[in-house]
Amino acid sequence: MQLIHDSELAGSTTLGVGGRARYLAIVESEAALVEALEFAAARGVRVWVLGGGSNVVIPDSGLDGLVAVMRLRGIEAHGDGTSEVLTAAAGEPWDGFVAEAVARGLSGIEGLSGIPGLVGATPIQNVGAYGQEVSETIVEVRAYDRSERRFVELERDACRFSYRDSLFKSGLPDRFVVTRVRFALSRRAPELRYAELRRHFEDREPTLPAVREAVLAIRRSKSMVVEAGDENRRSCGSFFLNPSVDAARADALAERLHAASMPRFPQPDGRVKLSAAWLIERSGLKKGTRSGNVGISSRHALALVCHDGATATELLAFAEQVRDVVLRETGVELSPEPVCW
């Protein structure tokens, strides 16, 4: 375990805000993870687990405890010709892993191209985009159980996946530290479930490399790929979850807002998922809206952006303002997607 005292954290997140950590441990193996957790336990301090820092807001006051930075690497493949299981360590960059799957001709996660962060975070959030979620292809998650002080292998059903949620996030938060994820991918042609992708391939064959490039292009057009020089690059991507309501409430909302074309997506349980981005703009908060050093992305209403001089306090206050305006104008309450430490 590499241990650093009084370490700056802002540079380890895509938002670029937040204070310092009392201790920071660089974790490159499962043994180092156990050592870091025992170090924290011996000193009676709390532990936070940090991956790529793309879905977390760190307070300006910092963290009086230990931050374990996951850097375990490695990808293994096992296949039978028609399908293949790829196992990736938690510290593998997610988009690099997607690129590896596409290069191998394996479908199932190509729609998740361009998402920042590490493999280990994907089951926690049940990462999804452009018609795919990782829960569809994850077959097993290996994690350290902090309560039982041992490593465990959890099959898909045990992970309790739901929309942007899992056992690891809201079921038993802080109990498990993910160290490895196993995905079952196929050699079938890519399935296009997202309307924007279907339109893109109306007149040509959707090969895996072409779908990946299309997703990256769409994400870039919305500043949803972290790239130097982009004024919107300091964000968590989508800051709010798309809310789900019952069908009758969705109908009533469309009538109230005089919006027959309001985006709505029927769910298997009979409820209707609404577009948080559409609700934000319908409430009068346009792309590019700013408040001091923070604001809404100029390319996507669902992304909140930090500019030079921004603080975590300023960002969270602005997020609360957005929630208040949407609730007042539409009656729908938005929930934040990133984890606020």
Backbone hydrogen bonds in HBPLUS format (Angstrom, degrees):
<---DONOR---> <-ACCEPTOR-->    atom                        ^
c    i                          cat <-CA-CA->   ^        H-A-AA   ^      H-
h    n   atom  resd res      DA  || num        DHA   H-A  angle D-A-AA Bond
n    s   type  num  typ     dist DA aas  dist angle  dist       angle   num
A0026-ILE N   A0002-GLN O   2.83 MM  24  5.08 159.1  1.87 147.5 154.1     1
A0004-ILE N   A0024-LEU O   2.77 MM  20  5.04 155.3  1.83 148.8 157.0     2
A0024-LEU N   A0004-ILE O   2.81 MM  20  5.04 144.2  1.94 150.0 158.5     3
A0006-ASP N   A0022-ARG O   2.90 MM  16  4.58 164.8  1.93 125.9 125.1     4
A0007-SER N   A0021-ALA O   2.87 MM  14  5.13 138.6  2.04 146.7 151.5     5
A0021-ALA N   A0007-SER O   2.71 MM  14  5.13 158.1  1.76 150.4 156.0     6
A0009-LEU N   A0019-GLY O   3.27 MM  10  6.10 141.4  2.43 145.7 150.6     7
A0012-SER N   A0009-LEU O   2.79 MM   3  5.36 159.5  1.83 122.2 129.5     8
A0013-THR N   A0010-ALA O   3.16 MM   3  5.63 158.7  2.20 120.8 120.7     9
A0014-THR N   A0053-GLY O   2.93 MM  39  5.96 157.5  1.98 134.0 133.7    10
A0019-GLY N   A0059-PRO O   2.81 MM  40  6.12 154.5  1.87 147.3 139.4    11
A0063-LEU N   A0020-ARG O   2.83 MM  43  6.26 154.8  1.89 149.5 155.7    12
A0022-ARG N   A0063-LEU O   3.02 MM  41  6.39 154.0  2.09 173.6 171.5    13
A0023-TYR N   A0065-GLY O   2.94 MM  42  6.06 143.3  2.08 166.1 161.5    14
A0067-VAL N   A0023-TYR O   2.94 MM  44  6.28 156.8  1.99 140.6 145.6    15
A0025-ALA N   A0067-VAL O   2.87 MM  42  6.17 160.5  1.90 148.9 155.2    16
A0069-VAL N   A0025-ALA O   2.79 MM  44  6.01 166.3  1.81 167.0 171.9    17
A0027-VAL N   A0069-VAL O   2.88 MM  42  5.76 171.2  1.89 156.6 158.5    18
A0071-ARG N   A0027-VAL O   2.66 MM  44  5.46 150.5  1.74 164.7 163.5    19
A0033-LEU N   A0029-SER O   3.06 MM   4  6.40 145.6  2.18 142.7 152.3    20
A0034-VAL N   A0030-GLU O   3.08 MM   4  6.42 162.3  2.11 152.3 154.9    21
A0035-GLU N   A0031-ALA O   3.01 MM   4  6.25 156.9  2.06 144.9 151.7    22
A0036-ALA N   A0032-ALA O   2.90 MM   4  6.10 154.3  1.96 145.9 152.3    23
A0037-LEU N   A0033-LEU O   2.97 MM   4  6.26 162.3  2.00 155.7 160.0    24
A0038-GLU N   A0034-VAL O   2.93 MM   4  6.13 157.1  1.99 150.0 156.4    25
A0039-PHE N   A0035-GLU O   2.89 MM   4  6.06 150.1  1.98 144.7 153.3    26
A0040-ALA N   A0036-ALA O   3.04 MM   4  6.32 158.3  2.09 148.9 153.6    27
A0041-ALA N   A0037-LEU O   2.93 MM   4  6.14 159.4  1.97 146.3 152.5    28
A0042-ALA N   A0038-GLU O   2.95 MM   4  6.04 156.5  2.00 147.2 152.7    29
A0043-ARG N   A0040-ALA O   3.09 MM   3  5.26 137.7  2.28  99.9 111.8    30
A0044-GLY N   A0040-ALA O   2.91 MM   4  6.04 107.2  2.46 139.4 158.2    31
A0045-VAL N   A0040-ALA O   3.11 MM   5  5.30 165.8  2.13 143.5 144.6    32
A0044-GLY N   A0041-ALA O   3.16 MM   3  4.93 154.9  2.23  96.6 104.3    33
A0066-LEU N   A0046-ARG O   2.88 MM  20  6.26 168.3  1.90 167.7 169.5    34
A0048-TRP N   A0066-LEU O   2.91 MM  18  6.36 154.0  1.97 156.0 163.0    35
A0068-ALA N   A0048-TRP O   2.78 MM  20  6.17 162.4  1.81 169.0 170.1    36
A0050-LEU N   A0068-ALA O   2.85 MM  18  5.95 167.9  1.86 147.9 151.9    37
A0070-MET N   A0050-LEU O   2.99 MM  20  6.26 159.9  2.03 162.3 168.6    38
A0339-VAL N   A0055-ASN O   2.93 MM 284  6.26 161.1  1.97 149.1 143.0    39
A0057-VAL N   A0339-VAL O   2.86 MM 282  6.26 153.1  1.94 156.7 159.0    40
A0341-TRP N   A0057-VAL O   2.95 MM 284  6.04 150.4  2.04 155.0 164.1    41
A0062-GLY N   A0059-PRO O   3.06 MM   3  5.46 161.3  2.10 110.5 116.5    42
A0091-GLY N   A0072-LEU O   2.74 MM  19  4.44 121.5  2.08 131.7 145.7    43
A0089-ALA N   A0074-GLY O   2.91 MM  15  5.38 155.9  1.97 161.2 165.2    44
A0076-GLU N   A0087-THR O   2.82 MM  11  5.10 156.3  1.87 145.7 153.9    45
A0087-THR N   A0076-GLU O   2.81 MM  11  5.10 165.7  1.83 151.3 156.4    46
A0078-HIS N   A0085-VAL O   2.93 MM   7  5.15 147.1  2.04 144.1 153.9    47
A0085-VAL N   A0078-HIS O   2.65 MM   7  5.15 175.1  1.65 158.5 158.3    48
A0080-ASP N   A0083-SER O   3.09 MM   3  5.88 158.5  2.13 156.8 160.6    49
A0187-ARG N   A0082-THR O   3.05 MM 105  5.56 133.9  2.27 167.3 154.1    50
A0084-GLU N   A0185-LEU O   2.94 MM 101  5.42 163.0  1.97 146.8 149.0    51
A0185-LEU N   A0084-GLU O   2.87 MM 101  5.42 169.6  1.88 166.3 163.3    52
A0086-LEU N   A0183-PHE O   2.88 MM  97  5.27 148.2  1.98 150.5 158.2    53
A0183-PHE N   A0086-LEU O   2.84 MM  97  5.27 169.8  1.85 150.3 153.7    54
A0088-ALA N   A0181-VAL O   2.92 MM  93  5.53 161.9  1.95 162.4 162.0    55
A0181-VAL N   A0088-ALA O   2.96 MM  93  5.53 162.4  1.99 156.8 162.0    56
A0092-GLU N   A0089-ALA O   3.12 MM   3  5.76 169.6  2.13 124.0 125.7    57
A0090-ALA N   A0179-THR O   2.95 MM  89  4.77 154.6  2.02 122.1 118.0    58
A0120-GLY N   A0090-ALA O   2.98 MM  30  3.76 162.8  2.01 120.5 116.2    59
A0119-VAL N   A0092-GLU O   2.83 MM  27  5.56 156.5  1.88 162.5 170.6    60
A0097-PHE N   A0093-PRO O   3.10 MM   4  6.39 148.2  2.21 148.9 158.2    61
A0094-TRP N   A0117-GLY O   2.92 MM  23  5.83 170.5  1.93 138.3 141.1    62
A0097-PHE N   A0094-TRP O   2.97 MM   3  5.08 119.8  2.34  98.9 114.4    63
A0098-VAL N   A0094-TRP O   2.96 MM   4  6.35 153.8  2.03 154.2 162.0    64
A0099-ALA N   A0095-ASP O   2.95 MM   4  6.15 160.8  1.99 146.2 151.2    65
A0100-GLU N   A0096-GLY O   2.98 MM   4  6.21 147.0  2.10 139.9 148.7    66
A0101-ALA N   A0097-PHE O   3.02 MM   4  6.34 154.8  2.08 148.0 154.1    67
A0102-VAL N   A0098-VAL O   2.97 MM   4  6.26 164.8  1.99 156.9 160.6    68
A0103-ALA N   A0099-ALA O   2.93 MM   4  6.09 156.5  1.98 145.3 152.0    69
A0104-ARG N   A0100-GLU O   3.11 MM   4  6.32 136.3  2.31 138.7 149.7    70
A0104-ARG N   A0101-ALA O   3.11 MM   3  5.13 129.4  2.38  95.5 109.0    71
A0106-LEU N   A0101-ALA O   2.94 MM   5  5.21 166.3  1.96 150.0 147.4    72
A0105-GLY N   A0102-VAL O   2.92 MM   3  4.99 158.0  1.97 106.1 112.7    73
A0107-SER N   A0186-SER O   2.71 MM  79  5.38 158.3  1.76 153.2 158.6    74
A0186-SER N   A0107-SER O   3.27 MM  79  5.38 162.1  2.30 144.0 146.5    75
A0112-LEU N   A0109-ILE O   2.95 MM   3  5.40 159.7  1.99 115.1 121.6    76
A0113-SER N   A0110-GLU O   3.28 MM   3  5.60 146.6  2.39 116.5 114.9    77
A0121-ALA N   A0118-LEU O   3.21 MM   3  5.80 150.1  2.31 113.9 121.3    78
A0122-THR N   A0119-VAL O   3.04 MM   3  5.52 147.6  2.15 113.8 123.0    79
A0124-ILE N   A0121-ALA O   3.14 MM   3  5.30 121.8  2.50 100.9 115.9    80
A0125-GLN N   A0121-ALA O   3.27 MM   4  6.53 161.8  2.31 162.7 165.1    81
A0126-ASN N   A0122-THR O   2.88 MM   4  5.51 118.9  2.26 134.1 150.7    82
A0127-VAL N   A0122-THR O   3.08 MM   5  5.12 154.9  2.14 139.6 147.5    83
A0134-VAL N   A0127-VAL O   2.94 MM   7  5.80 153.1  2.01 162.5 171.1    84
A0129-ALA N   A0132-GLN O   2.90 MM   3  5.55 145.8  2.01 151.1 162.2    85
A0132-GLN N   A0129-ALA O   3.07 MM   3  5.55 160.7  2.11 118.6 124.5    86
A0136-GLU N   A0133-GLU O   3.15 MM   3  5.81 161.1  2.18 116.4 121.6    87
A0137-THR N   A0134-VAL O   3.04 MM   3  5.58 149.8  2.13 115.2 123.0    88
A0138-ILE N   A0134-VAL O   2.92 MM   4  6.00 145.9  2.04 160.2 171.2    89
A0184-ALA N   A0137-THR O   2.77 MM  47  5.25 163.6  1.80 154.3 155.2    90
A0139-VAL N   A0182-ARG O   2.87 MM  43  5.75 168.1  1.88 151.5 154.7    91
A0182-ARG N   A0140-GLU O   2.85 MM  42  5.16 166.0  1.87 166.6 164.0    92
A0141-VAL N   A0154-LEU O   2.82 MM  13  5.16 155.4  1.88 143.8 152.0    93
A0154-LEU N   A0141-VAL O   2.81 MM  13  5.16 173.9  1.81 152.8 152.7    94
A0142-ARG N   A0180-ARG O   2.86 MM  38  5.02 165.4  1.88 145.6 149.9    95
A0179-THR N   A0142-ARG O   2.90 MM  37  5.78 172.7  1.91 145.6 148.1    96
A0180-ARG N   A0142-ARG O   3.29 MM  38  5.02 152.9  2.37 140.8 135.8    97
A0143-ALA N   A0152-VAL O   2.97 MM   9  5.55 160.4  2.00 157.2 163.5    98
A0152-VAL N   A0143-ALA O   2.81 MM   9  5.55 163.1  1.83 165.9 171.7    99
A0144-TYR N   A0177-VAL O   2.84 MM  33  5.08 156.7  1.89 136.1 140.1   100
A0177-VAL N   A0144-TYR O   3.03 MM  33  5.08 144.8  2.16 131.2 142.1   101
A0145-ASP N   A0150-ARG O   2.79 MM   5  5.45 168.2  1.81 157.1 156.0   102
A0149-ARG N   A0145-ASP O   2.68 MM   4  5.46 120.9  2.02 142.6 159.5   103
A0150-ARG N   A0145-ASP O   3.33 MM   5  5.45 146.1  2.45 133.9 142.0   104
A0146-ARG N   A0175-ARG O   2.80 MM  29  5.27 169.7  1.81 165.7 164.3   105
A0158-ALA N   A0155-GLU O   2.98 MM   3  5.47 125.8  2.28 112.7 126.7   106
A0159-CYS N   A0156-ARG O   2.92 MM   3  5.34 150.0  2.01 111.7 121.2   107
A0160-ARG N   A0157-ASP O   3.32 MM   3  5.73 166.3  2.34 110.8 114.8   108
A0167-LEU N   A0159-CYS O   2.72 MM   8  5.14 160.5  1.76 153.0 150.1   109
A0162-SER N   A0165-ASP O   3.12 MM   3  5.10 158.7  2.17 130.5 127.2   110
A0165-ASP N   A0162-SER O   3.13 MM   3  5.10 157.3  2.18 126.7 119.8   111
A0169-LYS N   A0166-SER O   3.19 MM   3  5.31 140.4  2.35  99.6 110.0   112
A0170-SER N   A0166-SER O   3.19 MM   4  6.32 155.3  2.25 164.6 164.8   113
A0171-GLY N   A0166-SER O   3.37 MM   5  6.44 157.4  2.42 139.7 140.0   114
A0172-LEU N   A0167-LEU O   2.68 MM   5  5.66 167.5  1.70 161.7 157.2   115
A0175-ARG N   A0172-LEU O   3.26 MM   3  5.82 159.0  2.31 133.3 134.7   116
A0197-LEU N   A0194-TYR O   3.01 MM   3  5.42 125.4  2.32 108.8 122.5   117
A0198-ARG N   A0194-TYR O   3.00 MM   4  6.32 158.1  2.05 155.4 162.5   118
A0199-ARG N   A0195-ALA O   2.96 MM   4  6.23 159.3  2.01 153.8 158.6   119
A0200-HIS N   A0196-GLU O   3.16 MM   4  6.28 147.4  2.27 132.0 140.9   120
A0201-PHE N   A0197-LEU O   3.12 MM   4  6.41 139.4  2.29 146.5 156.1   121
A0201-PHE N   A0198-ARG O   3.22 MM   3  5.29 130.4  2.48  95.6 107.8   122
A0202-GLU N   A0199-ARG O   3.37 MM   3  5.19 162.2  2.40 109.1 106.7   123
A0204-ARG N   A0201-PHE O   3.48 MM   3  5.21 173.5  2.48 101.0 102.8   124
A0207-THR N   A0205-GLU O   3.05 MM   2  5.89 125.6  2.36 109.2  93.8   125
A0211-VAL N   A0207-THR O   2.86 MM   4  6.11 154.7  1.93 156.5 163.7   126
A0212-ARG N   A0208-LEU O   2.97 MM   4  6.24 166.4  1.99 158.7 162.0   127
A0213-GLU N   A0209-PRO O   3.00 MM   4  6.22 164.1  2.02 148.5 152.6   128
A0214-ALA N   A0210-ALA O   2.90 MM   4  6.07 151.2  1.98 143.3 151.8   129
A0215-VAL N   A0211-VAL O   2.90 MM   4  6.12 161.8  1.93 155.5 159.5   130
A0216-LEU N   A0212-ARG O   2.97 MM   4  6.23 163.0  2.00 152.3 157.0   131
A0217-ALA N   A0213-GLU O   2.92 MM   4  6.10 153.3  1.99 143.2 150.7   132
A0218-ILE N   A0214-ALA O   2.92 MM   4  6.16 158.7  1.97 150.5 156.0   133
A0219-ARG N   A0215-VAL O   2.87 MM   4  6.08 164.9  1.90 153.5 157.9   134
A0220-ARG N   A0216-LEU O   2.85 MM   4  6.03 156.0  1.91 145.6 152.6   135
A0221-SER N   A0217-ALA O   3.01 MM   4  6.23 151.8  2.09 143.3 150.6   136
A0222-LYS N   A0219-ARG O   3.03 MM   3  5.17 142.7  2.17 100.1 111.3   137
A0224-MET N   A0219-ARG O   2.73 MM   5  4.75 172.0  1.74 146.7 143.9   138
A0223-SER N   A0220-ARG O   3.02 MM   3  4.82 167.4  2.04 106.7 109.3   139
A0230-ASP N   A0227-GLU O   3.26 MM   3  5.91 162.6  2.29 136.7 138.2   140
A0233-ARG N   A0230-ASP O   3.08 MM   3  5.27 166.8  2.09 120.0 119.7   141
A0235-SER N   A0233-ARG O   3.04 MM   2  5.82 124.2  2.36 109.5  93.7   142
A0306-CYS N   A0234-ARG O   2.91 MM  72  5.45 161.6  1.95 156.8 163.0   143
A0239-PHE N   A0302-LEU O   2.76 MM  63  5.93 174.2  1.77 160.7 159.5   144
A0337-GLU N   A0239-PHE O   2.76 MM  98  5.27 161.0  1.80 127.1 129.6   145
A0241-LEU N   A0335-SER O   2.90 MM  94  5.75 162.9  1.92 168.6 174.4   146
A0274-LEU N   A0243-PRO O   2.77 MM  31  5.55 172.7  1.77 175.3 175.8   147
A0245-VAL N   A0272-VAL O   2.87 MM  27  5.39 160.3  1.90 150.1 152.0   148
A0272-VAL N   A0245-VAL O   2.69 MM  27  5.39 169.1  1.70 169.5 173.5   149
A0249-ARG N   A0246-ASP O   3.07 MM   3  5.44 120.1  2.44 104.9 119.2   150
A0250-ALA N   A0246-ASP O   3.07 MM   4  6.42 153.1  2.15 152.4 160.7   151
A0251-ASP N   A0247-ALA O   2.98 MM   4  6.28 157.7  2.03 150.9 156.5   152
A0252-ALA N   A0248-ALA O   2.98 MM   4  6.20 158.8  2.02 145.6 151.5   153
A0253-LEU N   A0249-ARG O   2.89 MM   4  6.06 152.5  1.97 145.9 153.3   154
A0254-ALA N   A0250-ALA O   3.00 MM   4  6.24 163.2  2.03 151.3 155.0   155
A0255-GLU N   A0251-ASP O   3.05 MM   4  6.28 155.2  2.11 146.7 153.5   156
A0256-ARG N   A0252-ALA O   2.87 MM   4  6.05 157.2  1.92 146.3 153.1   157
A0257-LEU N   A0253-LEU O   2.90 MM   4  6.08 154.4  1.96 152.2 158.4   158
A0259-ALA N   A0254-ALA O   2.85 MM   5  4.95 170.2  1.86 151.2 153.6   159
A0258-HIS N   A0255-GLU O   3.19 MM   3  4.95 154.6  2.25  96.8 104.3   160
A0262-MET N   A0259-ALA O   3.12 MM   3  5.30 155.7  2.18 116.7 115.4   161
A0265-PHE N   A0273-LYS O   2.88 MM   8  4.96 149.8  1.97 143.6 151.9   162
A0273-LYS N   A0265-PHE O   2.90 MM   8  4.96 178.2  1.90 135.7 135.1   163
A0267-GLN N   A0271-ARG O   2.84 MM   4  5.36 158.1  1.89 163.1 156.8   164
A0270-GLY N   A0267-GLN O   2.97 MM   3  5.47 163.4  2.00 123.9 125.9   165
A0279-LEU N   A0275-SER O   3.05 MM   4  6.34 158.9  2.10 149.9 155.7   166
A0280-ILE N   A0276-ALA O   2.95 MM   4  6.17 153.3  2.03 148.8 155.6   167
A0281-GLU N   A0277-ALA O   3.10 MM   4  6.40 167.2  2.12 152.0 154.4   168
A0282-ARG N   A0278-TRP O   2.82 MM   4  5.92 156.6  1.87 149.8 157.6   169
A0283-SER N   A0279-LEU O   3.02 MM   4  6.07 129.9  2.28 135.0 146.4   170
A0283-SER N   A0280-ILE O   3.19 MM   3  5.20 135.1  2.41  94.2 106.4   171
A0285-LEU N   A0280-ILE O   3.25 MM   5  5.72 156.1  2.31 153.4 148.3   172
A0284-GLY N   A0281-GLU O   3.00 MM   3  5.26 161.3  2.03 110.9 114.7   173
A0289-THR N   A0286-LYS O   3.13 MM   3  5.72 153.8  2.20 139.2 138.2   174
A0288-GLY N   A0296-ILE O   3.17 MM   8  5.17 134.1  2.39 108.5 120.7   175
A0288-GLY N   A0297-SER O   3.06 MM   9  5.28 133.1  2.28 106.5 109.0   176
A0296-ILE N   A0289-THR O   2.74 MM   7  5.28 155.3  1.80 155.6 164.4   177
A0291-SER N   A0294-VAL O   2.80 MM   3  5.54 171.3  1.81 157.1 157.1   178
A0294-VAL N   A0291-SER O   3.32 MM   3  5.54 168.4  2.34 121.8 124.5   179
A0307-HIS N   A0293-ASN O   2.79 MM  14  5.18 159.3  1.83 173.3 167.7   180
A0295-GLY N   A0305-VAL O   3.05 MM  10  5.34 140.1  2.21 145.9 152.3   181
A0305-VAL N   A0295-GLY O   2.71 MM  10  5.34 165.3  1.73 154.1 159.4   182
A0297-SER N   A0303-ALA O   2.88 MM   6  5.46 167.1  1.90 159.6 158.6   183
A0303-ALA N   A0300-HIS O   3.26 MM   3  5.84 168.1  2.27 117.9 121.4   184
A0310-ALA N   A0307-HIS O   3.02 MM   3  5.65 153.5  2.09 148.3 147.7   185
A0315-LEU N   A0311-THR O   3.04 MM   4  6.32 157.4  2.09 147.9 154.0   186
A0316-LEU N   A0312-ALA O   2.95 MM   4  6.16 169.7  1.96 157.5 159.1   187
A0317-ALA N   A0313-THR O   3.02 MM   4  6.14 152.3  2.10 144.4 152.1   188
A0318-PHE N   A0314-GLU O   3.06 MM   4  6.25 153.7  2.13 143.8 150.7   189
A0319-ALA N   A0315-LEU O   2.88 MM   4  6.19 155.4  1.94 150.3 157.9   190
A0320-GLU N   A0316-LEU O   3.02 MM   4  6.21 150.4  2.11 140.6 147.8   191
A0321-GLN N   A0317-ALA O   3.05 MM   4  6.36 146.6  2.17 139.8 148.9   192
A0321-GLN N   A0318-PHE O   3.06 MM   3  4.94 115.6  2.49  91.2 107.2   193
A0322-VAL N   A0318-PHE O   2.95 MM   4  6.31 156.4  2.00 153.2 158.8   194
A0323-ARG N   A0319-ALA O   3.01 MM   4  6.29 161.1  2.04 147.6 152.5   195
A0324-ASP N   A0320-GLU O   2.93 MM   4  6.13 157.7  1.98 147.6 153.5   196
A0325-VAL N   A0321-GLN O   2.97 MM   4  6.21 160.8  2.01 152.8 157.3   197
A0326-VAL N   A0322-VAL O   3.03 MM   4  6.23 169.1  2.04 155.9 158.6   198
A0327-LEU N   A0323-ARG O   2.93 MM   4  6.07 159.5  1.98 148.8 154.9   199
A0328-ARG N   A0324-ASP O   2.93 MM   4  6.08 158.5  1.98 146.7 152.7   200
A0329-GLU N   A0325-VAL O   2.91 MM   4  6.07 160.3  1.95 152.3 157.6   201
A0330-THR N   A0326-VAL O   2.84 MM   4  5.68 152.3  1.92 147.4 154.0   202
A0331-GLY N   A0327-LEU O   2.81 MM   4  4.47 136.9  1.99 116.0 127.4   203
